[in-house]
Amino acid sequence: MEYYRYLYLSKKLEKKKDRIMDRLERNKFQPGIHLILLPANKRNQLEILNAAYLLQPDYPQEGLFVVGIADSYENALEFVEKISQEVYDNTKGLDIRNYILMKEQEG
């Protein structure tokens, strides 16, 4: 699992960021945690995933690129809206995937 350099994080989770990321890596149950991901399907822009899905034995975790971590589905939707607006403001387009990957490489 990889994390976006400019990770979007709910205010309630800011102090718990390292603990949450550690628990995600160790496949520990975290109720209410939702991840905003760049999907493996390159035609899609973003994906919202309840962290509980990661507990399934056959769920592929390799290659996941986490753009944001939210404390509820509603906050995850707000992040998607915020990310979309940021991309549009900076590029006048909505190619979210390429924008995020470009910012990640810029460092």
C-alpha positions as CSV (number, residue, x, y, z in Angstrom):
1,M,0.0,0.0,0.0
2,E,1.3,3.4,-1.0
3,Y,0.2,6.8,0.4
4,Y,-0.1,10.0,-1.5
5,R,2.6,12.6,-0.4
6,Y,-0.2,15.2,0.1
7,L,-2.6,12.7,1.8
8,Y,-6.1,14.1,2.4
9,L,-7.1,13.3,6.0
10,S,-10.2,14.1,8.0
11,K,-9.6,16.6,10.9
12,K,-10.7,14.0,13.4
13,L,-8.0,11.6,12.2
14,E,-5.0,14.0,12.0
15,K,-3.6,13.0,15.4
16,K,-4.2,9.3,14.7
17,K,-2.7,9.3,11.2
18,D,0.3,7.1,12.0
19,R,-1.7,4.7,14.0
20,I,-4.4,4.4,11.3
21,M,-1.8,3.8,8.6
22,D,-0.1,1.2,10.8
23,R,-3.4,-0.6,11.4
24,L,-4.2,-0.5,7.7
25,E,-0.8,-2.2,6.9
26,R,-1.4,-4.9,9.6
27,N,-5.0,-5.6,8.4
28,K,-6.7,-4.5,11.7
29,F,-10.4,-3.7,11.8
30,Q,-11.1,0.1,11.8
31,P,-14.8,0.8,11.8
32,G,-15.8,3.9,9.9
33,I,-12.6,4.4,8.1
34,H,-12.9,5.0,4.4
35,L,-10.1,5.2,1.9
36,I,-10.0,7.3,-1.3
37,L,-7.9,5.4,-3.8
38,L,-6.6,5.7,-7.3
39,P,-8.3,2.6,-8.8
40,A,-6.4,-0.1,-10.6
41,N,-8.7,0.5,-13.6
42,K,-6.9,3.4,-15.2
43,R,-10.2,4.6,-16.9
44,N,-11.6,5.5,-13.5
45,Q,-10.6,8.6,-11.5
46,L,-11.1,7.8,-7.8
47,E,-12.6,5.0,-5.7
48,I,-14.0,5.1,-2.1
49,L,-13.4,1.9,-0.2
50,N,-14.4,1.0,3.4
51,A,-11.3,-0.2,5.1
52,A,-13.1,-3.3,6.3
53,Y,-12.9,-4.7,2.7
54,L,-9.1,-5.0,3.2
55,L,-9.8,-7.7,5.8
56,Q,-11.1,-10.1,3.2
57,P,-8.5,-12.8,2.6
58,D,-8.6,-12.5,-1.2
59,Y,-8.8,-8.7,-1.4
60,P,-5.7,-7.5,-3.4
61,Q,-3.8,-4.9,-1.3
62,E,-0.7,-4.7,-3.4
63,G,-0.6,-1.7,-5.7
64,L,-3.2,0.3,-3.7
65,F,-2.5,4.0,-3.9
66,V,-4.2,5.9,-1.0
67,V,-5.1,9.5,-1.8
68,G,-7.1,10.2,1.3
69,I,-8.4,8.7,4.6
70,A,-11.8,9.8,5.9
71,D,-13.7,9.0,9.1
72,S,-17.0,8.5,7.3
73,Y,-18.4,7.8,3.8
74,E,-19.8,11.4,3.8
75,N,-16.4,12.9,4.5
76,A,-14.9,10.7,1.8
77,L,-17.4,12.1,-0.7
78,E,-16.5,15.6,0.4
79,F,-12.8,14.8,-0.3
80,V,-13.7,13.6,-3.8
81,E,-15.5,16.9,-4.3
82,K,-12.6,18.9,-2.9
83,I,-10.0,17.0,-5.0
84,S,-12.1,17.5,-8.1
85,Q,-12.4,21.2,-7.5
86,E,-8.6,21.5,-6.8
87,V,-7.8,19.7,-10.0
88,Y,-10.2,21.8,-12.0
89,D,-8.9,25.0,-10.5
90,N,-5.3,24.1,-11.3
91,T,-5.8,22.5,-14.7
92,K,-9.2,23.6,-16.0
93,G,-9.9,19.9,-16.6
94,L,-10.8,16.9,-14.5
95,D,-8.0,14.4,-15.1
96,I,-7.7,13.6,-11.4
97,R,-5.5,10.5,-11.9
98,N,-2.8,12.3,-13.9
99,Y,-2.9,15.4,-11.7
100,I,-2.3,13.3,-8.5
101,L,0.4,11.2,-10.1
102,M,2.1,14.4,-11.5
103,K,2.1,16.0,-8.0
104,E,3.4,12.8,-6.4
105,Q,6.4,12.8,-8.8
106,E,7.1,16.5,-8.4
107,G,7.8,16.1,-4.7
